[in-house]
């Protein structure tokens, strides 16, 4: 066990970490700050400060879908920077491997699972051709922000300028 000496006090950082994780877990389960405050016997203002320290952004849940993209890892890093909770980005090779690795029934079921999952997001950004963007809009039956990266059919990886996606993300999450 690791202890720190601060002046005349001996501090247990693990205890602090455990309490903060418990606060965040309870808040994520839907408890309000007052309820967590009472349950853990901690000042409500402290809970608010803890949340402020860790806040990445405000707003709804964001998903980003895109293929075929040449700079997948670069775009994933950008998604992480903006607190995107779901990203489904593939290169052209990955897209075809993903499709060919599944039987018809498994493929349809997996696509339906993805559609169902993505429907739960408030903001959906799609990087693709107009055809794919419109198809995804129809499947999800909700507002989709389309970023056209080429004309259909796109048969090779497309480099997506990260500044272009970052501009979209800034507008969506920062208003």
C-alpha positions in Angstrom: 0.0 0.0 0.0 1.3 3.4 -1.0 1.1 6.3 1.5 2.1 9.9 1.1 3.3 12.3 3.8 1.9 15.8 3.5 3.0 17.9 6.4 1.8 16.1 9.6 -0.7 14.0 7.7 -0.3 10.5 6.2 -2.5 10.2 3.1 -3.7 7.0 1.4 -4.1 7.8 -2.3 -5.9 4.5 -3.0 -8.6 5.4 -0.6 -9.1 8.7 -2.4 -9.1 7.0 -5.8 -11.7 4.4 -4.6 -14.0 7.1 -3.2 -13.8 9.2 -6.5 -14.5 6.0 -8.6 -17.5 5.3 -6.4 -18.8 8.8 -6.8 -18.5 8.6 -10.6 -20.0 5.1 -10.7 -23.0 6.2 -8.7 -23.4 9.3 -10.9 -23.2 7.2 -14.1 -25.9 4.9 -12.6 -28.2 7.9 -12.5 -28.0 9.1 -8.9 -28.0 12.9 -8.6 -25.3 14.7 -6.8 -27.4 15.2 -3.6 -28.2 11.5 -3.4 -24.5 10.6 -3.8 -23.5 13.2 -1.3 -25.9 11.7 1.3 -25.0 8.1 0.5 -21.2 8.6 0.8 -21.4 11.4 3.4 -19.4 13.8 1.1 -20.1 17.4 0.4 -22.2 17.9 -2.8 -19.9 20.7 -4.0 -16.9 18.3 -3.9 -18.8 15.9 -6.2 -19.5 18.8 -8.6 -15.7 19.7 -8.5 -14.7 16.1 -9.2 -17.0 16.0 -12.3 -15.7 19.3 -13.5 -12.1 18.1 -13.3 -12.8 15.1 -15.4 -15.3 16.6 -17.9 -14.4 16.2 -21.5 -17.5 17.8 -23.0 -21.1 18.5 -22.5 -23.9 17.3 -24.7 -25.4 14.2 -26.1 -23.8 10.8 -26.9 -21.8 10.9 -30.2 -21.0 8.1 -32.7 -18.8 8.3 -35.7 -19.0 5.8 -38.6 -16.7 5.9 -41.6 -15.3 3.7 -44.3 -13.1 3.2 -46.3 -10.7 5.6 -44.6 -6.9 5.6 -45.0 -6.1 7.4 -41.8 -8.2 5.4 -39.3 -5.9 5.7 -36.3 -5.6 9.4 -36.8 -9.4 9.8 -36.9 -9.8 7.5 -33.9 -7.5 9.8 -31.9 -9.6 12.8 -32.9 -12.7 10.9 -31.8 -11.2 10.2 -28.4 -10.2 13.9 -28.1 -13.8 14.9 -28.5 -15.2 12.2 -26.2 -16.9 10.2 -29.0 -18.4 7.2 -27.3 -18.7 4.9 -30.3 -16.5 4.9 -33.5 -16.8 2.3 -36.3 -14.0 3.2 -38.7 -12.5 0.8 -41.3 -10.1 0.7 -44.1 -11.3 -0.8 -47.4 -9.3 -4.0 -46.7 -10.9 -4.2 -43.2 -14.4 -3.6 -44.6 -14.1 -6.5 -47.1 -12.5 -8.8 -44.5 -15.3 -8.0 -42.1 -17.9 -8.7 -44.8 -16.3 -11.9 -46.1 -15.7 -13.3 -42.6 -19.4 -13.6 -41.8 -22.1 -15.8 -43.3 -25.2 -14.1 -44.6 -27.3 -14.7 -41.4 -24.4 -13.6 -39.1 -23.8 -10.6 -41.2 -27.4 -9.4 -41.2 -27.6 -10.0 -37.4 -24.4 -8.1 -36.8 -25.6 -5.2 -39.0 -28.9 -5.1 -37.1 -27.0 -5.1 -33.8 -24.9 -2.1 -34.9 -27.9 -0.2 -36.2 -29.7 -0.8 -32.9 -26.7 0.3 -30.9 -26.0 3.4 -33.0 -29.7 4.5 -32.8 -29.1 5.1 -29.1 -26.7 8.0 -29.9 -27.8 11.6 -30.1 -25.4 12.7 -32.7 -24.2 10.4 -35.5 -21.5 11.5 -37.9 -21.0 9.4 -41.1 -17.9 9.6 -43.3 -18.7 8.1 -46.6 -20.3 8.5 -50.1 -23.7 10.3 -50.4 -25.2 6.8 -51.1 -23.9 5.4 -47.8 -24.8 8.6 -45.9 -28.4 8.5 -47.1 -28.6 4.7 -46.5 -27.5 5.1 -42.9 -29.9 8.0 -42.4 -32.8 5.8 -43.7 -31.7 2.8 -41.5 -31.4 4.9 -38.4 -34.4 7.1 -39.0 -32.8 10.0 -37.2 -30.7 13.0 -37.9 -27.3 12.1 -39.3 -24.4 14.5 -40.0 -22.9 13.4 -43.3 -19.3 14.1 -44.3 -18.9 13.2 -48.0 -15.5 11.7 -48.7 -16.1 10.5 -52.2 -18.6 9.3 -54.8 -20.2 5.9 -54.7 -18.9 3.3 -55.1 -15.8 4.1 -53.1 -13.4 1.3 -53.8 -10.2 2.5 -52.1 -9.1 4.1 -48.9 -9.8 7.8 -48.7 -7.6 10.1 -46.7 -10.0 12.2 -44.5 -8.4 15.6 -43.6 -8.6 15.5 -39.7 -9.2 19.2 -39.7 -12.4 18.6 -41.6 -13.7 16.1 -39.0 -12.4 18.3 -36.2 -14.4 21.2 -37.6 -17.6 19.1 -37.6 -16.9 17.8 -34.0 -16.2 21.3 -32.7 -19.5 22.5 -34.2 -21.4 19.6 -32.8 -20.0 19.3 -29.3 -19.1 23.0 -28.6 -22.2 24.4 -30.3 
